[in-house]
């Protein structure tokens, strides 16, 4: 048990700092404790009721679900009181141990914590003045978020401690974990689109957005086919991406020239640099002097993201302000 208490003492201050803990968070909760602490039982009941619906939690709850609910309510009361005592963060880690031992999934804990936050906010804004409710909710969310973070983190910590107890070298275990995670990342990268088109990256000029979407589609197609190892098909799509990039940049430059965009020279220079870089990649790949690896795809995604979210949004605002988004 001492190890988990040491863990809580070590990681809680770091987590609080990352959350932007304000010096007055606990006093803020303490000032309204007479109003909010009675809500702890209903919030705990909500958590346990929903947790019972989650796969794999029956053993955790079992016939003692009422006891679990009561314990959770007491824990929430400590938080809402604004005066939780010196052992509160250690208690968060202990709750994490109980969850981990019973196989409760961290994603369920995090998701249901969000339900508690929402239920707390609804009651708070129905009870207090909106300005006061916002202050209280902010303090609660910060502290509650750190508490849930410790609960979830403890499962990983417990696994490491268990491996150490079995005599496994901690450095070796960490290396094995990194290797396994990298393998999973590579597998996920091959199955997920390299970049997703959404309205969030639209610039608002219909033809430009259509061309950007075509570039996204080509980049995703290139990523997908390269994973299959078909060199000929990969080369074809890479060449199409290169050629379409040239076409798209030329269109942009004609449009910006037509509206008198003041930064056209800089924009044209950035286009030339990108075309040269992508063209060089294509030529080296076609000659068999390079391969399309993760680093290269990271570059391709970065330049497309930067192209759309950076310089293109700047000129789009200029073009749209003049009501001139038509084909040049």
C-alpha positions in Angstrom: 0.0 0.0 0.0 2.9 2.3 0.7 4.0 2.2 -2.9 0.6 3.5 -4.1 0.6 6.3 -1.6 4.1 7.3 -2.7 2.9 7.2 -6.2 0.0 9.5 -5.3 2.3 12.0 -3.6 4.6 12.0 -6.6 2.1 12.4 -9.4 -0.7 14.4 -7.9 1.1 17.7 -7.8 2.3 17.3 -11.4 -1.3 16.5 -12.6 -2.7 19.5 -10.6 -0.1 21.8 -12.3 -1.0 20.5 -15.7 -4.7 21.1 -15.0 -3.9 24.7 -14.1 -5.1 24.3 -10.5 -5.9 27.7 -9.0 -5.0 28.4 -5.4 -8.6 29.0 -4.5 -10.1 25.8 -6.0 -10.6 24.0 -2.7 -12.0 27.1 -0.9 -14.4 27.7 -3.8 -15.9 24.2 -3.3 -15.8 24.7 0.5 -17.9 27.8 0.2 -20.8 26.0 -1.4 -20.3 22.6 0.3 -23.6 22.8 2.2 -25.4 23.0 -1.2 -23.4 20.5 -3.2 -22.3 17.7 -0.9 -25.9 16.3 -0.6 -25.7 15.7 -4.3 -22.8 13.1 -3.9 -25.2 10.2 -3.3 -27.2 10.8 -6.5 -24.0 11.3 -8.5 -22.6 8.1 -7.1 -25.8 6.2 -7.9 -25.6 7.5 -11.5 -22.1 6.3 -11.8 -22.7 2.8 -10.4 -26.0 2.3 -12.3 -24.3 3.1 -15.6 -21.2 1.1 -14.7 -23.5 -2.0 -14.3 -24.3 -1.7 -18.0 -20.6 -1.9 -19.0 -19.1 -5.2 -20.1 -16.8 -6.8 -17.6 -17.9 -4.9 -14.5 -20.2 -7.5 -12.9 -17.4 -8.9 -10.8 -16.5 -5.5 -9.6 -20.0 -4.6 -8.5 -21.6 -8.0 -7.8 -23.9 -8.3 -4.8 -22.0 -5.5 -3.1 -23.0 -2.7 -5.5 -24.7 -0.8 -2.8 -21.5 -0.8 -0.8 -19.6 0.4 -3.8 -22.1 3.2 -4.3 -21.9 4.2 -0.7 -18.1 4.3 -0.8 -18.1 6.3 -4.0 -20.6 8.7 -2.4 -18.3 9.2 0.5 -15.4 9.9 -1.8 -17.4 12.5 -3.8 -18.5 14.1 -0.5 -14.8 14.6 0.4 -14.2 16.2 -2.9 -17.3 18.4 -2.8 -16.6 19.5 0.8 -13.5 21.4 -0.3 -11.7 19.9 2.6 -10.8 16.3 1.6 -8.0 15.7 4.0 -4.3 14.7 3.4 -5.1 11.2 2.1 -7.5 12.2 -0.7 -5.1 11.7 -3.6 -3.9 8.4 -2.2 -7.6 7.3 -1.9 -8.0 8.2 -5.6 -5.1 5.8 -6.4 -6.6 3.1 -4.1 -9.9 3.4 -6.1 -7.9 2.9 -9.2 -6.4 -0.3 -7.8 -9.9 -1.6 -7.0 -11.0 -0.9 -10.6 -7.8 -2.5 -12.0 -8.1 -5.6 -9.9 -11.7 -6.1 -11.0 -11.0 -5.5 -14.7 -13.0 -2.3 -15.0 -12.0 -0.6 -18.2 -10.5 2.8 -18.0 -12.6 4.1 -20.9 -15.7 3.4 -18.9 -14.4 5.3 -15.9 -13.5 8.3 -18.0 -16.8 8.3 -19.9 -18.9 8.0 -16.7 -16.8 10.7 -15.1 -18.0 12.9 -17.9 -21.6 12.0 -17.0 -21.0 13.0 -13.4 -19.5 16.3 -14.5 -22.6 17.0 -16.7 -25.0 16.0 -14.0 -23.2 18.2 -11.5 -23.2 21.1 -13.9 -26.9 20.8 -14.5 -27.7 21.0 -10.8 -25.2 23.7 -10.2 -26.6 26.1 -12.9 -30.1 25.3 -11.8 -29.3 26.3 -8.2 -26.7 29.2 -8.3 -26.4 32.4 -10.3 -24.8 31.6 -13.6 -21.6 33.5 -12.9 -21.1 31.8 -9.5 -22.0 28.4 -11.0 -19.3 28.8 -13.6 -16.7 29.6 -11.0 -17.7 26.5 -8.9 -17.9 24.3 -11.9 -14.5 25.3 -13.1 -12.9 24.4 -9.7 -14.8 21.1 -9.5 -13.9 20.1 -13.1 -10.2 20.8 -12.5 -9.9 18.8 -9.3 -12.3 16.0 -10.4 -10.4 15.7 -13.6 -7.1 15.2 -11.8 -8.8 12.6 -9.5 -10.1 10.6 -12.4 -6.7 10.9 -14.0 -5.0 9.3 -11.0 -7.6 6.6 -10.9 -6.9 5.7 -14.5 -3.1 6.1 -14.2 -3.0 3.7 -11.3 -3.9 0.8 -13.4 -0.8 1.3 -15.5 1.3 1.9 -12.5 0.0 -1.3 -10.8 0.9 -3.3 -13.9 4.5 -2.0 -13.8 4.7 -2.8 -10.0 3.4 -6.3 -10.6 6.0 -7.0 -13.3 8.7 -5.7 -11.0 7.5 -8.1 -8.3 7.8 -10.9 -10.7 11.4 -10.1 -11.2 11.1 -8.5 -14.6 13.6 -5.7 -15.3 11.8 -2.4 -15.5 14.0 -1.1 -18.3 13.4 -4.2 -20.3 9.7 -4.1 -19.8 9.5 -0.4 -20.9 11.5 -1.3 -24.0 9.2 -4.2 -24.8 6.2 -1.9 -24.3 7.6 0.8 -26.6 8.3 -1.8 -29.3 4.8 -3.3 -29.0 3.2 0.2 -29.1 5.2 1.2 -32.2 4.1 -2.0 -33.9 0.5 -1.1 -33.0 1.0 2.5 -34.3 2.3 1.2 -37.6 -0.7 -1.2 -37.9 -3.2 1.6 -37.1 -1.4 4.0 -39.5 -1.9 1.6 -42.4 -5.6 1.2 -41.7 -6.5 4.8 -40.9 -6.7 7.6 -43.5 -3.6 9.7 -43.4 -5.7 12.8 -43.3 -9.5 13.3 -43.0 -11.3 15.9 -45.0 -13.8 17.9 -42.9 -15.5 21.3 -43.0 -13.0 22.3 -40.3 -10.3 22.6 -43.0 -12.4 24.2 -45.7 -11.4 27.7 -46.7 -14.8 28.7 -48.0 -14.0 29.0 -51.7 -15.9 26.2 -53.4 -13.4 25.4 -56.2 -10.4 25.6 -53.9 -12.1 23.4 -51.4 -12.9 20.8 -54.1 -9.2 20.8 -55.2 -8.0 20.5 -51.6 -10.3 17.5 -51.1 -8.9 15.9 -54.3 -5.4 16.3 -52.9 -6.6 14.7 -49.6 -8.1 11.8 -51.5 -4.9 11.3 -53.5 -2.7 11.4 -50.4 -4.9 8.9 -48.7 -5.0 6.6 -51.8 -1.2 6.8 -52.0 -0.9 5.9 -48.3 -3.3 2.9 -48.7 -1.7 1.5 -51.8 1.8 1.9 -50.6 1.0 -0.4 -47.6 0.1 -3.1 -50.1 3.6 -3.1 -51.6 2.4 -2.6 -55.2 5.3 -0.4 -56.6 3.7 0.3 -60.0 0.3 1.4 -58.6 2.1 3.4 -55.9 4.2 5.2 -58.5 1.1 6.0 -60.6 -0.7 7.6 -57.7 2.4 9.5 -56.5 2.8 10.9 -60.0 -0.9 11.9 -60.1 -0.5 13.6 -56.7 2.5 15.5 -58.0 0.8 16.6 -61.2 -2.4 17.6 -59.5 -0.4 19.6 -57.0 1.1 21.6 -59.8 -2.3 22.1 -61.4 -3.8 23.2 -58.0 -1.0 25.7 -57.3 -1.3 27.2 -60.7 -5.0 27.7 -60.2 -4.4 29.4 -56.9 -1.8 31.7 -58.4 -4.2 32.8 -61.2 -6.9 33.5 -58.7 -4.7 35.5 -56.4 -3.3 37.5 -59.4 -6.8 38.2 -60.5 -7.8 39.7 -57.1 -4.5 41.5 -56.6 -3.5 39.6 -53.5 -0.6 41.5 -51.9 1.4 38.5 -50.7 1.3 36.6 -54.1 5.0 36.6 -54.5 5.7 34.9 -51.2 2.8 32.5 -51.9 4.2 31.6 -55.3 7.7 31.0 -53.8 6.3 28.6 -51.2 4.5 26.8 -54.0 7.7 26.5 -56.0 9.5 25.0 -53.1 6.8 22.5 -52.4 6.5 21.4 -56.0 10.3 21.0 -56.2 10.3 18.8 -53.0 7.4 16.6 -54.0 8.8 16.3 -57.6 12.1 15.2 -56.2 10.4 12.6 -54.0 8.5 11.3 -57.1 11.6 11.1 -59.2 13.7 9.3 -56.6 10.8 6.8 -55.9 10.4 6.1 -59.7 14.1 5.5 -60.0 14.1 3.1 -57.0 16.2 5.4 -54.8 13.8 6.0 -52.0 10.7 4.4 -50.4 7.5 5.8 -49.0 8.1 5.4 -45.3 6.3 6.8 -42.2 8.7 9.9 -42.1 7.9 10.7 -45.7 4.1 10.4 -45.2 4.5 12.6 -42.1 6.1 15.3 -44.3 3.4 15.0 -47.0 0.6 15.3 -44.5 2.3 18.2 -42.8 2.8 20.2 -46.0 -0.8 19.6 -47.0 -2.1 20.6 -43.6 0.2 23.6 -43.5 -0.8 24.6 -47.0 -4.6 24.5 -46.2 -4.6 25.7 -42.6 -1.9 28.3 -43.0 -1.3 30.3 -46.2 -4.5 29.3 -47.9 -6.7 30.5 -45.1 -4.9 33.8 -45.2 -5.6 34.4 -48.9 -9.1 33.0 -48.6 -10.1 35.7 -46.2 -8.8 38.3 -48.6 -10.6 36.8 -51.6 -13.9 36.3 -49.7 -13.8 39.8 -48.4 -13.9 41.0 -52.0 -16.7 38.6 -52.9 -14.6 37.1 -55.6 -14.4 33.3 -55.3 -15.1 32.6 -58.9 -13.0 30.7 -61.3 -10.2 33.0 -62.6 
